Amino acid sequence: MNDFIVRFSKIFIIILIVYSIIAICDDLNGIMSGKSFLSDIRLTANALVFINSFFLAVFLIFTSVLPLKFFLPPLIIFIFKGIVIFPLSFYTTRGLDFEQKFSYDYYNILNYAKWYGAILVLFTLTQLFFAFYLKLNNDKIIYNKKAVFNFKRPVVSILSLIVIFSVFAGPYFMLNITSFVNNLTNGFLKADSTSFYSVEKIYSKNNTDISLLGMIHIGDKEFYEKLSKNIVGNKKLLLPEGISDKNDLLKIKPDYKNLSKSIGLNTQAENFKIEKDSIDIKNVDIDTSEFDEKTITIINSILKVLESKSRAEVNQNLVYSNEVMREYNGMFYIKKDIIDKRNDKIIDAIDKYSKEYNHIIVPWGALHLDAIEKHLIENNYVIKNTITRKVFDFITIFENIIALKGKV
């Protein structure tokens, strides 16, 4: 058994060297061209490294055959690379539109975000250095071929993992959430370790202000009430978001009450109330009759999830919704109808009414505001001010989820 572990460790070193060289060459080519010429070989090598890393970790933890000072560093680098790279990957598509964020593959991203590719190459070079060091100093490595099981190592390893997980799991999870939100919404919604925020960007040209206000369907009641009072005024125009459904094509009407109540929050529909005589309001959003039939089917499948009243029903409806998304190429139709068509409407309205009003307020979903912002910048609007408002605290959600689980 001990001889097998020694031979296995030597094979692992060779596999790690080969994989590292392939990955570096492939990533450098991706950075320069946005394409791969070694992707198939790389996937196979990566799988071998992953599998062998698992067994190497088992041998390191449960036996004393392999010296930690030689074999632990390359293993830590391999794991640490994945931990660091994952949250960084959310920032690689900043500046891209909705479709590009979801359609860009790994090599497109390396070419677009060259800094990300450089970090990957640096990590892999470090990994290659340790692997070569092990290979070149193999004769100096002293293997303990007499020992088989080590009682101390698994206990220390498990206790160390418990401590690391307890200290870093929460912050790491929140880091990934904040990275994802900040990147996906291009800054119109933000998150930090404690709270979720809405961002209002005010652009100005020729004494006309355009407020692009990132909105979300659920939040604290206080957020919606304060916002309702702050945006009223003379010579102001509100262009609210809201699809109409004159032909009743939606089998289920959008309703976030169940979801918001279950996590201790409130809905935009119930609490974002504007008196009509306090500000001019024009609804320029489109009707569902302008959507493709496939888009309607996709929306209805998503609304079924929101209507779910139990965990089992949620899971069942999620499976159905995912099947519909795959069958109908859901992302294409979501972008075509729900994003692009509506963006065209609101942009036309802004251009039209900017000649009549001193201030136009656009409280729309963040996925729309990126395209509207680009349009304003292209038409010589300049940023005048940025206002950040807290939408809710994460602790509110966590407390209600824990309370809900206690009732199940």
N, C-alpha and C positions, 0 to 999 in steps of 0.2 A: 504493500500500500504506500509506504513512504517513498519507494523508488518511483512509483507511478506519479505521486505528487510532484517530485523533482522534475521528472520528464515533462509533466503537464506545464509546469512553470516555465520551462525553456521554450516549449511550443508557444505558450502565451506571449512571450517576449517577441518571437519572430512574427506572430500574427499582428501584434501591436505595431511593430515597425513597418510592416507592409501596409497595414491600414492607414497609418499616419502619413506615409509618403503619398498614397493614393488620394487621401482627403486633402492634403495640402495642394497637390497638383490640380485636383478638381476644383477646389475653392478659388485658387488663383485664376483659373480659366473662367470660372463663373463671375468673378469680380471684373474681369476685363471684357467678357463677351456676353454675359447673361445666359450662357449655355453650358452644358456638361458634355464631356466625352468619356467619362468613366463612371457614370451613375450606376449602371448595373453591377459592375465589379465592386463599386464602393458599398452598395447596399449589402452585398454578400459578406464583404469584409467587416462591415459595421455589425452585422448580425453575429458573426463569429467572435468579435471583440466583446460584444455585450454578453453573450452566453458564457464565454470563457472568463470574463470579469466576475460573473456571478459565482462560478465554481472556485475561482481564485480567492474570492472573499470568504467563501465557506471554509476553504483550507486554511486561510490565515486566521480565522476566528476560532476554529475548533481543533486545530493542531498546532504543534510547535515546529513543524518541519521547515517551514519557510521563514526566514528572518524578516521581521517587520520593517526594519530600516531600509531594506532594499526593495521590497515588493509593495509596501503600503503607499509610497509617494505616487507612482503612476496610476494606481487605483483611485487615489483621492483626486488626482488631476482629472481623470476621466469622469468621475461623479460630479466634481465641482464645476466642470465645463458645462454639463447639462443644467445644473442648478442656476448658474449665472446667465447662460445664453437664453433660457426660456423667457424670463421677463424682458430682456433686451430685445427679443424678436418682435415684441408688440410695437416698438418704436421704428421698425424698419420701413413701414409703409406710410409714415407721416407725409402728408402732402398729396397722397394719391386719392382718387375719388372712390366712391363706394364699391364699384365693380372691381377696380384694380386691387383694392385691399384684399378681396376674397379670391381673385383669379391669379394673382402673381404667384409663381412657383418659387421654390428655394433659390434657383439660380438667377431668376429675374431680380429677386430681393438682394442677392449679393452684388449684382451689377448696379442696382438703384441705391442701395445703402452700403457703400464701399467700406465705411467704418466698421460695420457689422462683420463683413467678410474678413477685415483685417484682424478683428478680435478673435474670430474663429481660427484663423491661421496661426495667430500667436499662441493660443491654447494648444493647438495640435503640435506646433513646434516644441513646446514645453514637454508635451507627452512623448514626442519622438526623442527628445534629449534623454529623458529618463529611461526609455526603452533601450536606446543605444548604450547608455551607461551600464545597464544591467547586462547587455550582451557582451560588451567589451571587458567587463569585470566579472564575468561568470566564474572564472577560476578562483576568484577571491571570496565568492559567496560561500559561507559555511552553512551547510544544511544539517539540521538535527535529525538524522535518519533513525535514531533510536526511539524518539518520542512519537506517539501517535495522537493521543487525545490530551488537550490542555484544558483543565477545569477553570483556570483563571481567566483566560482570554474571552470565552463566551460571556462570562458574568460581567467583565469590564466592558465589553462591547455593547451588551444589551443596556447596561446602566448608562453608558455614554450616549447611546441612541435615544434613550428616554429623556435625558437631560437636553440634548440637542433639539429633539422634536418639541419638547415643552417650551423651550426658549425661542426657537426660530420658526416653528411651523406657522403660528399666527401671523407674525410680521411678513413672512414670505408669501403667505396666501394673500394678504392685503396688498403687498407690492405687486403681485400679478394682476389683481383686480384693478388697482389704480392705473397700472401700465396699459391694460386692455382698454379701459374706459377713455383715458386721456388720448390714446392713439386713434381709436375708432371714431370718436366724435370731433377730432381735430380741435380740441380745446373748448368746445361749447358745453360739455359736461366734464366735470372733474371729480376726482376722489382722492382722499388722503387716508391715513390710517384710521381716522375716526368718523369721517363724514363724507357725504355726497353733495356736490355743488352744481348749481346752474350758473352759466357765464353769459352775460350780456355784452356784446361788442357793438359799440355805437360808431358808425361810419358817417362821414359828413362831406357834402359838396354843395357849393352855391347856397349856403344857409339852410340846407335841408339835411336833417339827421335821419339815418336809417338804423334802427335798433334790431339786431339779430339776437334773439333771446332763446337759448337752449332750454327746451321744455321736456318734461317727463310725465307720464300718465299718473304716477303715484308719488306721494311725498307727504311731508308734514302739512297739516292744515294751516299752520302759521305762515309757511312759505307762500302758499297760494293767496291767502288773505292779504298779506302785506304787498304782494306783487299786484294784486287787483287795485289797491289804493294808489300805488306808486305810478302807474302808467297812464292815469287819466289826465286830461287837460285839453285846452283849446288848441285848435289847428293841429291836432294829432289824429292819426288814422291807425286803427288796429286792424291787421289782416290775420285773423285767427286761422288755425289749422282745423280742418274738420271735413271729412269726406261725407257727401250726402248719398242716400240710397233710395231714390225716388221709386224705383221698380222693385224694391224689397228683394234684391239679389242675395243679400247676406242672410243666411238662415239663422244666424245668431247675431244679435246686436252687440257691438263691442262694449264690454262692461268689466271694469277692473275692481269692482267692489269686493268680490270674494278674495281676490289676491291681496288687495290693500289691507283689508280687515284682518286677514290671517297673519300679517307681519306688522300690525300696529300702525299703519299709515292711512292716508286718505287719498281720494281721487281728485285729479285735476277737474274732471267734469262737474263734480259737486261743489268744489271750493274756489275755483278760478272764475269768479262772477264779476262781470263788468256792467255797470248801468249804462244803458244805451244813450242817455242824455249827457253822460260825462265825457264821452269820446265818440268820434265817428267810427263805425264798424262796418267792414265790407268783407263778406265771405267769398273768396275767389277760388276756393278749393274745388276739385272736380267731383263728379258723380260716378258711382260705381258702374253706370251704364257705359262709361268711356273705357272701362277695363276689358282686357281679353278674358274670354271664358275660363281659361286656365288660371288666370290671376284670381278670379272669383273663387274657384275651387281651392286654391292655395290659402286664401284668406279664411275661408270657412273652416279649413282643417286646423288652422292656427287658433281660431276663435273657439273651437271645440275644446282645446287645451285650457283656455282661460275660463271656460264654463265648468270645468271639472270640479266635482264636490268632494272627491276622495283621492287618496294617494294612488289607489289602484286605477281609478278612472283617469288620473293625470298620466300615468305610465301608458295606459292603453291608447289614449288620444295622442300622446307624443309619438308612439310607434306609427300610428296612422298618418300623422302630419309629416313625419320624416319620409314615409313611403311616397306621399304625394309630392313632396319637394324633390325627391329623386326622379320620380316618373315624369314630372312636368318641367324639369330643369328650373326649379323654383327661383334660384337667385337671378336668373335672366329676366323672368317676368316681374319679380319684385322690383328690380332696378328699372325696367322698362315702364311699368305702369305706376307703381307706388312711389317711386323716387323721381324718375326723369320727367314724366308727364306733369306731375304736380309741381316740380321745380320750375318748369316752363311757365306754368300758370302764375305762380307767385312772382317770378322775375318780371313777367309782362306787367303785372299789377304794380309792382314797385316802380318800374319805368314810367308807367302811365300816371300814377298819383303823386310822384315826387314833384311834379310841377304845381300841384294844388295844395300840398300840405307841408308844414315846417318840420314835422316829425312823423315818421312811419314806423310802427312797431310790429315786428314779425316774430311772434312767440310760437315757433315750430320745433319739431323734433330735430335733434342735432344732426341726423344723417342728411337732412335737407340743407342745413345752413352752410355747410362747406361749399356747395356749388353756388349758393346765393352770394356768399362772401367773395368768391373768386370773380363773380360777375361784377360786383361793386368795385373791386380793386381794378379790374380791367377797364372800368368806366371812370377811373380817376377819383373814386371816393377814397378818403384817407381816414385812418382810425383816429377817433377823437377821444374815446374813453372806454374803459372795460370795468364792468361791475360783476362781482362774484357774490352769489347768494347761497346760503346753505339750504339744501332741500330736505335732508334728513340725516340723522345719526345712525351709524351701523349698529350701535348698541341696542337701539330700539328694535331693529329687526331680529338680532340674535336673541334678545330676551323673549320676544313673542314666538320665535321658532322653538325655543326650549320649552316654553309654556305649552305650545301646541303639541309637541311630542309627548309631554307629560299626560296629555288628555287622551292620546291615541292608545 
